[in-house]
Amino acid sequence: MNRAVSAKELTAKGLLTGVLLVMSFTPLGYFHTLGLDISLMMIPVAIGAMIMGPSTGLWLGFVFGATSFQQALMGTSIFSTTLLNINPVGTFILCIPTRMLMGYLTGFCFRLLYKIDKSKTVCYFAGGFLAAFWNTVLFMSVLLLFFWNTPLIQDINATFGNLNPFLFVFAFVGINGLLEMSASCVVGGMVGKVLAKTVCRRQA
């Protein structure tokens, strides 16, 4: 029985990795704008983290981050490539470790929520939301840490009226962040709940 469950989890992990790779080449993965890129890549990360745990979230977060860094290297994302030219180390941290931590934290928080959620349903939608939430918080925190005083960010901030860092985050993320969190909450929650019944029996 344990071998069967492990095989199912391994298959699901591979499929979610494939989904992330496919999404990275479509607008569903990354929708590039002149400012912050819009992404739904955190949804497969959330699903894997919820049904298979923080370690899987860590791996899927790495895949997410690696595709993001690859886009910076290849020039696919104007914003990320510009950051790379300013500070390669900061851009690497922005792309990969932050997404890995996002995946881990999503799985960790979900386990805590699962224990107290009597319905065993709300926790999945909360987990989907948290994936996008952590992705935004960690990304913006590292962005401010490494790039706040750069001409690029200050020029963007000037268009908002030279806000302080806290208000800049809200202005920069804006409606895009709310859309990402809503989509991750609904889609991640629905798919995560369904897959948990077939992939991970202990969370059925």
Backbone as CSV, one residue per row, in Angstrom:
resi,resn,N_x,N_y,N_z,CA_x,CA_y,CA_z,C_x,C_y,C_z
1,MET,0.832,-1.198,0.000,0.000,0.000,0.000,0.872,1.256,0.000
2,ASN,1.902,1.279,0.846,2.784,2.442,0.898,3.505,2.651,-0.420
3,ARG,3.895,1.530,-1.068,4.565,1.634,-2.358,3.637,2.221,-3.410
4,ALA,2.341,1.825,-3.354,1.365,2.342,-4.308,1.168,3.830,-4.125
5,VAL,1.063,4.233,-2.846,0.890,5.660,-2.562,2.105,6.438,-3.018
6,SER,3.303,5.896,-2.740,4.529,6.567,-3.148,4.596,6.710,-4.659
7,ALA,4.166,5.671,-5.378,4.171,5.721,-6.840,3.218,6.790,-7.344
8,LYS,2.054,6.896,-6.700,1.089,7.921,-7.084,1.649,9.317,-6.833
9,GLU,2.287,9.489,-5.694,2.845,10.797,-5.363,3.986,11.159,-6.310
10,LEU,4.820,10.164,-6.652,5.916,10.405,-7.574,5.393,10.790,-8.946
11,THR,4.328,10.109,-9.372,3.718,10.429,-10.665,3.124,11.829,-10.653
12,ALA,2.424,12.164,-9.563,1.819,13.499,-9.444,2.893,14.578,-9.422
13,LYS,3.987,14.304,-8.736,5.095,15.262,-8.664,5.683,15.506,-10.044
14,GLY,5.845,14.422,-10.811,6.360,14.547,-12.169,5.408,15.302,-13.078
15,LEU,4.111,15.017,-12.940,3.119,15.702,-13.765,3.075,17.198,-13.460
16,LEU,3.124,17.547,-12.191,3.097,18.962,-11.806,4.363,19.679,-12.270
17,THR,5.494,18.970,-12.249,6.729,19.548,-12.786,6.568,19.831,-14.268
18,GLY,5.971,18.860,-14.983,5.720,19.048,-16.411,4.776,20.197,-16.689
19,VAL,3.745,20.325,-15.853,2.785,21.417,-16.012,3.491,22.762,-15.880
20,LEU,4.370,22.867,-14.900,5.107,24.117,-14.701,5.979,24.440,-15.909
21,LEU,6.640,23.431,-16.452,7.504,23.654,-17.605,6.699,24.087,-18.824
22,VAL,5.542,23.452,-19.027,4.686,23.829,-20.155,4.141,25.240,-19.959
23,MET,3.677,25.531,-18.747,3.129,26.854,-18.464,4.158,27.963,-18.663
24,SER,5.429,27.643,-18.417,6.475,28.669,-18.526,6.631,29.191,-19.947
25,PHE,6.105,28.434,-20.927,6.209,28.860,-22.324,4.899,29.428,-22.859
26,THR,3.926,29.638,-21.972,2.632,30.166,-22.393,2.272,31.385,-21.547
27,PRO,1.329,32.198,-21.994,0.877,33.355,-21.196,0.269,32.958,-19.855
28,LEU,-0.179,31.686,-19.721,-0.711,31.240,-18.431,0.376,31.214,-17.372
29,GLY,1.597,30.927,-17.804,2.703,30.900,-16.863,3.198,32.290,-16.539
30,TYR,3.487,33.060,-17.593,4.002,34.419,-17.424,3.357,35.338,-18.444
31,PHE,2.704,36.361,-17.947,2.174,37.403,-18.819,3.013,38.638,-18.564
32,HIS,3.824,38.992,-19.546,4.793,40.058,-19.343,4.190,41.431,-19.620
33,THR,4.455,42.354,-18.706,4.046,43.747,-18.865,5.291,44.614,-18.719
34,LEU,5.131,45.908,-18.866,6.263,46.822,-18.701,6.706,46.908,-17.248
35,GLY,5.779,46.558,-16.363,6.117,46.572,-14.943,6.233,45.162,-14.416
36,LEU,5.484,44.856,-13.358,5.541,43.546,-12.727,4.898,42.488,-13.615
37,ASP,5.593,41.354,-13.816,5.036,40.264,-14.602,3.921,39.575,-13.823
38,ILE,2.868,39.194,-14.526,1.756,38.468,-13.926,2.004,36.980,-14.133
39,SER,1.810,36.182,-13.097,2.088,34.756,-13.199,1.062,33.930,-12.438
40,LEU,0.756,32.745,-12.997,-0.097,31.779,-12.314,0.695,30.517,-11.992
41,MET,2.030,30.618,-12.042,2.893,29.468,-11.812,2.799,28.956,-10.369
42,MET,2.336,29.787,-9.466,2.265,29.339,-8.078,1.143,28.321,-7.855
43,ILE,0.206,28.212,-8.801,-0.919,27.290,-8.606,-0.472,25.828,-8.575
44,PRO,0.300,25.335,-9.576,0.792,23.954,-9.460,1.682,23.743,-8.237
45,VAL,2.441,24.774,-7.861,3.274,24.679,-6.665,2.386,24.477,-5.440
46,ALA,1.316,25.250,-5.350,0.386,25.138,-4.220,-0.242,23.759,-4.161
47,ILE,-0.662,23.252,-5.308,-1.311,21.934,-5.354,-0.360,20.853,-4.858
48,GLY,0.866,20.866,-5.366,1.836,19.866,-4.938,2.195,19.989,-3.474
49,ALA,2.354,21.214,-2.997,2.703,21.435,-1.596,1.597,20.952,-0.670
50,MET,0.348,21.113,-1.085,-0.772,20.714,-0.235,-0.954,19.206,-0.202
51,ILE,-0.854,18.557,-1.341,-1.164,17.121,-1.372,0.044,16.245,-1.063
52,MET,1.269,16.801,-1.163,2.459,15.981,-0.926,3.429,16.570,0.089
53,GLY,3.160,17.765,0.592,3.962,18.290,1.678,4.964,19.359,1.295
54,PRO,5.598,19.961,2.306,6.538,21.066,2.094,7.722,20.727,1.200
55,SER,8.239,19.487,1.281,9.399,19.131,0.461,9.062,19.170,-1.019
56,THR,7.852,18.734,-1.364,7.416,18.817,-2.758,7.196,20.267,-3.145
57,GLY,6.660,21.063,-2.223,6.509,22.491,-2.483,7.850,23.145,-2.738
58,LEU,8.867,22.707,-1.997,10.222,23.231,-2.177,10.740,22.915,-3.577
59,TRP,10.528,21.669,-4.023,10.985,21.263,-5.353,10.249,22.017,-6.455
60,LEU,8.926,22.052,-6.362,8.141,22.731,-7.394,8.428,24.235,-7.400
61,GLY,8.705,24.788,-6.214,9.104,26.186,-6.147,10.420,26.411,-6.872
62,PHE,11.335,25.437,-6.757,12.601,25.530,-7.481,12.362,25.531,-8.993
63,VAL,11.479,24.657,-9.466,11.178,24.608,-10.898,10.581,25.931,-11.358
64,PHE,9.651,26.454,-10.584,9.052,27.762,-10.860,10.147,28.827,-10.942
65,GLY,10.994,28.871,-9.929,12.044,29.879,-9.886,13.050,29.738,-11.013
66,ALA,13.395,28.477,-11.350,14.362,28.245,-12.416,13.836,28.744,-13.758
67,THR,12.550,28.529,-14.017,11.985,29.027,-15.278,11.942,30.553,-15.293
68,SER,11.718,31.147,-14.118,11.715,32.603,-14.019,13.107,33.173,-14.286
69,PHE,14.128,32.535,-13.707,15.498,32.994,-13.915,15.927,32.771,-15.366
70,GLN,15.443,31.678,-15.953,15.746,31.409,-17.365,15.181,32.495,-18.260
71,GLN,14.008,33.011,-17.918,13.415,34.083,-18.710,14.235,35.359,-18.591
72,ALA,14.821,35.579,-17.412,15.694,36.741,-17.240,16.955,36.591,-18.087
73,LEU,17.506,35.386,-18.106,18.721,35.128,-18.881,18.486,35.248,-20.380
74,MET,17.324,34.782,-20.823,17.019,34.759,-22.256,16.445,36.078,-22.761
75,GLY,16.115,36.982,-21.860,15.553,38.257,-22.270,14.074,38.221,-22.565
76,THR,13.409,37.134,-22.164,11.966,37.010,-22.401,11.179,38.008,-21.575
77,SER,11.639,38.224,-20.362,11.003,39.203,-19.475,11.868,40.457,-19.417
78,ILE,11.358,41.545,-19.932,12.117,42.796,-19.947,12.457,43.238,-18.528
79,PHE,11.494,43.133,-17.635,11.704,43.564,-16.256,12.788,42.732,-15.576
80,SER,12.684,41.406,-15.671,13.651,40.527,-15.016,15.040,40.668,-15.635
81,THR,15.097,40.826,-16.949,16.381,40.981,-17.615,17.056,42.281,-17.202
82,THR,16.272,43.318,-17.033,16.819,44.597,-16.568,17.381,44.453,-15.162
83,LEU,16.655,43.739,-14.303,17.146,43.491,-12.949,18.433,42.676,-12.982
84,LEU,18.496,41.711,-13.873,19.685,40.869,-13.996,20.909,41.699,-14.374
85,ASN,20.721,42.652,-15.259,21.825,43.519,-15.674,22.285,44.441,-14.545
86,ILE,21.359,44.763,-13.633,21.704,45.632,-12.504,22.415,44.850,-11.410
87,ASN,21.848,43.696,-11.060,22.393,42.907,-9.951,22.079,41.427,-10.194
88,PRO,23.013,40.670,-10.789,22.777,39.251,-11.088,22.494,38.413,-9.839
89,VAL,23.237,38.650,-8.774,23.040,37.868,-7.545,21.664,38.152,-6.944
90,GLY,21.297,39.426,-6.892,19.991,39.787,-6.372,18.865,39.202,-7.199
91,THR,19.059,39.169,-8.522,18.037,38.615,-9.409,17.902,37.112,-9.216
92,PHE,19.029,36.436,-9.032,18.995,34.990,-8.774,18.212,34.699,-7.497
93,ILE,18.503,35.446,-6.441,17.786,35.255,-5.174,16.308,35.585,-5.335
94,LEU,16.024,36.613,-6.108,14.647,37.029,-6.357,13.857,35.940,-7.072
95,CYS,14.509,35.255,-7.994,13.815,34.271,-8.826,13.690,32.897,-8.182
96,ILE,14.790,32.391,-7.600,14.800,30.989,-7.198,14.575,30.753,-5.702
97,PRO,15.443,31.225,-4.798,15.208,30.945,-3.371,13.852,31.430,-2.856
98,THR,13.393,32.574,-3.349,12.093,33.077,-2.877,10.959,32.130,-3.263
99,ARG,11.009,31.578,-4.485,9.956,30.654,-4.936,10.050,29.321,-4.197
100,MET,11.280,28.879,-3.898,11.438,27.656,-3.120,10.851,27.821,-1.716
101,LEU,11.138,28.959,-1.093,10.600,29.232,0.233,9.087,29.363,0.180
102,MET,8.567,29.965,-0.884,7.112,30.068,-1.058,6.469,28.691,-1.069
103,GLY,7.045,27.758,-1.837,6.495,26.413,-1.910,6.553,25.692,-0.577
104,TYR,7.673,25.849,0.119,7.821,25.203,1.423,6.824,25.767,2.437
105,LEU,6.736,27.087,2.502,5.834,27.718,3.463,4.373,27.363,3.182
106,THR,4.021,27.239,1.894,2.650,26.860,1.542,2.331,25.476,2.089
107,GLY,3.245,24.527,1.895,3.031,23.180,2.414,2.999,23.145,3.926
108,PHE,3.885,23.905,4.567,3.955,23.951,6.030,2.678,24.549,6.615
109,CYS,2.245,25.680,6.065,1.028,26.339,6.564,-0.201,25.479,6.316
110,PHE,-0.229,24.789,5.174,-1.378,23.938,4.871,-1.517,22.829,5.902
111,ARG,-0.408,22.224,6.293,-0.467,21.142,7.282,-1.055,21.634,8.600
112,LEU,-0.694,22.838,8.984,-1.247,23.407,10.213,-2.746,23.662,10.059
113,LEU,-3.131,24.216,8.913,-4.543,24.508,8.670,-5.372,23.238,8.555
114,TYR,-4.790,22.194,7.960,-5.507,20.930,7.779,-5.891,20.312,9.122
115,LYS,-5.012,20.482,10.117,-5.260,19.900,11.430,-6.435,20.553,12.152
116,ILE,-6.666,21.843,11.875,-7.725,22.551,12.600,-8.997,22.751,11.760
117,ASP,-8.929,22.399,10.477,-10.082,22.573,9.596,-10.960,21.323,9.650
118,LYS,-12.054,21.411,10.350,-12.948,20.269,10.481,-13.601,19.881,9.157
119,SER,-13.776,20.837,8.260,-14.412,20.544,6.983,-13.457,19.840,6.021
120,LYS,-12.159,19.971,6.240,-11.124,19.436,5.354,-11.318,19.936,3.921
121,THR,-11.848,21.123,3.807,-12.070,21.742,2.500,-11.537,23.166,2.463
122,VAL,-11.881,23.945,3.462,-11.456,25.349,3.516,-9.937,25.461,3.458
123,CYS,-9.252,24.506,4.084,-7.795,24.562,4.133,-7.163,24.529,2.745
124,TYR,-7.816,23.869,1.793,-7.268,23.799,0.434,-7.351,25.157,-0.267
125,PHE,-8.448,25.843,-0.078,-8.591,27.171,-0.673,-7.664,28.170,0.027
126,ALA,-7.507,27.995,1.338,-6.571,28.846,2.072,-5.145,28.594,1.596
127,GLY,-4.815,27.328,1.336,-3.491,26.991,0.846,-3.214,27.586,-0.520
128,GLY,-4.224,27.549,-1.395,-4.065,28.158,-2.711,-3.828,29.649,-2.610
129,PHE,-4.580,30.283,-1.730,-4.392,31.721,-1.518,-3.009,32.021,-0.960
130,LEU,-2.570,31.221,0.010,-1.293,31.477,0.663,-0.119,31.355,-0.299
131,ALA,-0.228,30.475,-1.285,0.854,30.331,-2.259,1.084,31.654,-2.993
132,ALA,0.008,32.265,-3.463,0.137,33.551,-4.158,0.531,34.655,-3.191
133,PHE,0.010,34.584,-1.979,0.346,35.592,-0.961,1.833,35.550,-0.630
134,TRP,2.349,34.360,-0.317,3.767,34.231,-0.001,4.636,34.608,-1.193
135,ASN,4.190,34.241,-2.388,4.954,34.580,-3.585,5.101,36.097,-3.714
136,THR,4.019,36.816,-3.477,4.046,38.278,-3.580,4.888,38.904,-2.468
137,VAL,4.666,38.450,-1.233,5.387,39.017,-0.093,6.892,38.790,-0.218
138,LEU,7.293,37.573,-0.540,8.718,37.257,-0.629,9.369,37.954,-1.818
139,PHE,8.673,37.971,-2.955,9.215,38.623,-4.153,9.427,40.108,-3.905
140,MET,8.412,40.767,-3.366,8.520,42.206,-3.149,9.536,42.536,-2.061
141,SER,9.654,41.683,-1.052,10.632,41.924,0.008,12.048,41.888,-0.538
142,VAL,12.333,40.882,-1.362,13.671,40.771,-1.950,13.899,41.867,-2.986
143,LEU,12.853,42.226,-3.708,12.979,43.306,-4.690,13.386,44.604,-4.007
144,LEU,12.736,44.907,-2.899,13.071,46.129,-2.161,14.463,46.044,-1.538
145,LEU,14.818,44.862,-1.056,16.109,44.686,-0.403,17.273,44.947,-1.360
146,PHE,17.157,44.440,-2.576,18.274,44.520,-3.516,18.154,45.659,-4.535
147,PHE,16.933,46.132,-4.782,16.764,47.044,-5.913,16.067,48.363,-5.584
148,TRP,15.705,48.585,-4.315,14.931,49.774,-3.980,15.618,51.064,-4.414
149,ASN,16.906,51.156,-4.224,17.623,52.393,-4.531,18.175,52.461,-5.954
150,THR,17.764,51.545,-6.799,18.226,51.568,-8.190,17.385,52.552,-8.999
151,PRO,17.950,53.105,-10.080,17.182,54.028,-10.937,15.913,53.391,-11.496
152,LEU,15.958,52.082,-11.804,14.781,51.406,-12.364,13.587,51.506,-11.426
153,ILE,13.768,51.090,-10.175,12.655,51.087,-9.224,12.258,52.503,-8.838
154,GLN,13.228,53.370,-8.707,12.913,54.749,-8.349,12.168,55.464,-9.474
155,ASP,12.480,55.136,-10.724,11.735,55.712,-11.851,10.284,55.229,-11.835
156,ILE,10.099,53.943,-11.524,8.739,53.406,-11.424,8.008,54.071,-10.259
157,ASN,8.704,54.213,-9.143,8.102,54.837,-7.963,7.715,56.286,-8.234
158,ALA,8.490,56.953,-9.086,8.186,58.351,-9.418,6.831,58.465,-10.096
159,THR,6.450,57.435,-10.866,5.140,57.463,-11.539,3.994,57.323,-10.545
160,PHE,4.305,56.793,-9.341,3.304,56.657,-8.289,3.311,57.850,-7.334
161,GLY,4.223,58.785,-7.571,4.296,59.956,-6.713,5.313,59.837,-5.605
162,ASN,6.359,59.016,-5.832,7.446,58.844,-4.852,6.925,58.393,-3.484
163,LEU,6.370,57.215,-3.479,5.808,56.654,-2.256,6.900,56.058,-1.369
164,ASN,6.571,55.828,-0.111,7.493,55.094,0.747,7.445,53.615,0.350
165,PRO,8.433,52.811,0.773,8.490,51.415,0.330,7.212,50.622,0.595
166,PHE,6.592,50.838,1.753,5.377,50.086,2.095,4.249,50.376,1.113
167,LEU,3.999,51.651,0.848,2.929,52.016,-0.080,3.298,51.653,-1.519
168,PHE,4.590,51.687,-1.817,5.041,51.302,-3.156,4.665,49.854,-3.473
169,VAL,4.795,48.994,-2.480,4.446,47.586,-2.688,2.997,47.455,-3.114
170,PHE,2.094,48.146,-2.420,0.670,48.067,-2.764,0.402,48.646,-4.144
171,ALA,1.058,49.743,-4.459,0.844,50.375,-5.763,1.414,49.513,-6.889
172,PHE,2.569,48.921,-6.645,3.241,48.136,-7.674,2.519,46.824,-7.945
173,VAL,2.095,46.167,-6.873,1.389,44.892,-7.027,-0.018,45.137,-7.569
174,GLY,-0.722,46.070,-6.923,-2.031,46.501,-7.406,-3.024,45.388,-7.641
175,ILE,-3.845,45.584,-8.661,-4.927,44.657,-8.988,-4.391,43.328,-9.475
176,ASN,-3.181,43.345,-10.059,-2.594,42.097,-10.551,-2.384,41.090,-9.425
177,GLY,-1.888,41.587,-8.293,-1.671,40.711,-7.150,-2.971,40.130,-6.626
178,LEU,-4.019,40.938,-6.598,-5.319,40.455,-6.139,-5.875,39.392,-7.073
179,LEU,-5.664,39.576,-8.373,-6.124,38.583,-9.337,-5.362,37.270,-9.184
180,GLU,-4.048,37.367,-8.967,-3.246,36.162,-8.771,-3.708,35.403,-7.529
181,MET,-3.947,36.118,-6.448,-4.368,35.470,-5.209,-5.746,34.840,-5.353
182,SER,-6.645,35.529,-6.048,-7.991,34.988,-6.251,-7.958,33.731,-7.104
183,ALA,-7.194,33.774,-8.199,-7.101,32.620,-9.098,-6.449,31.435,-8.393
184,SER,-5.383,31.692,-7.648,-4.694,30.620,-6.941,-5.580,30.025,-5.850
185,CYS,-6.346,30.862,-5.195,-7.260,30.398,-4.153,-8.312,29.453,-4.730
186,VAL,-8.975,29.888,-5.800,-10.076,29.111,-6.371,-9.575,27.865,-7.092
187,VAL,-8.658,28.044,-8.042,-8.179,26.911,-8.837,-7.339,25.958,-7.991
188,GLY,-6.413,26.527,-7.213,-5.587,25.680,-6.361,-6.405,24.906,-5.350
189,GLY,-7.398,25.562,-4.772,-8.250,24.904,-3.793,-9.066,23.780,-4.386
190,MET,-9.694,24.036,-5.528,-10.543,23.023,-6.166,-9.737,21.823,-6.632
191,VAL,-8.658,22.089,-7.357,-7.846,21.000,-7.893,-7.123,20.256,-6.775
192,GLY,-6.612,21.005,-5.798,-5.923,20.370,-4.686,-6.828,19.415,-3.919
193,LYS,-8.054,19.819,-3.666,-9.007,18.985,-2.932,-9.308,17.705,-3.705
194,VAL,-9.499,17.826,-5.008,-9.822,16.652,-5.833,-8.634,15.692,-5.901
195,LEU,-7.449,16.224,-6.171,-6.275,15.363,-6.314,-5.880,14.705,-5.000
196,ALA,-6.148,15.378,-3.879,-5.786,14.803,-2.579,-6.502,13.479,-2.341
197,LYS,-7.679,13.322,-2.906,-8.465,12.102,-2.701,-7.870,10.913,-3.446
198,THR,-7.170,11.173,-4.540,-6.629,10.083,-5.340,-5.125,9.894,-5.160
199,VAL,-4.429,10.988,-4.847,-2.967,10.915,-4.740,-2.515,10.610,-3.321
200,CYS,-3.138,11.269,-2.361,-2.680,11.164,-0.961,-3.866,10.803,-0.081
201,ARG,-4.038,9.521,0.213,-5.209,9.023,0.915,-5.378,9.653,2.303
202,ARG,-4.277,10.018,2.954,-4.399,10.562,4.311,-5.061,11.946,4.323
203,GLN,-5.150,12.583,3.109,-5.783,13.887,3.048,-7.064,13.833,2.225
204,ALA,-7.682,12.672,2.127,-8.910,12.522,1.351,-10.063,13.192,2.065
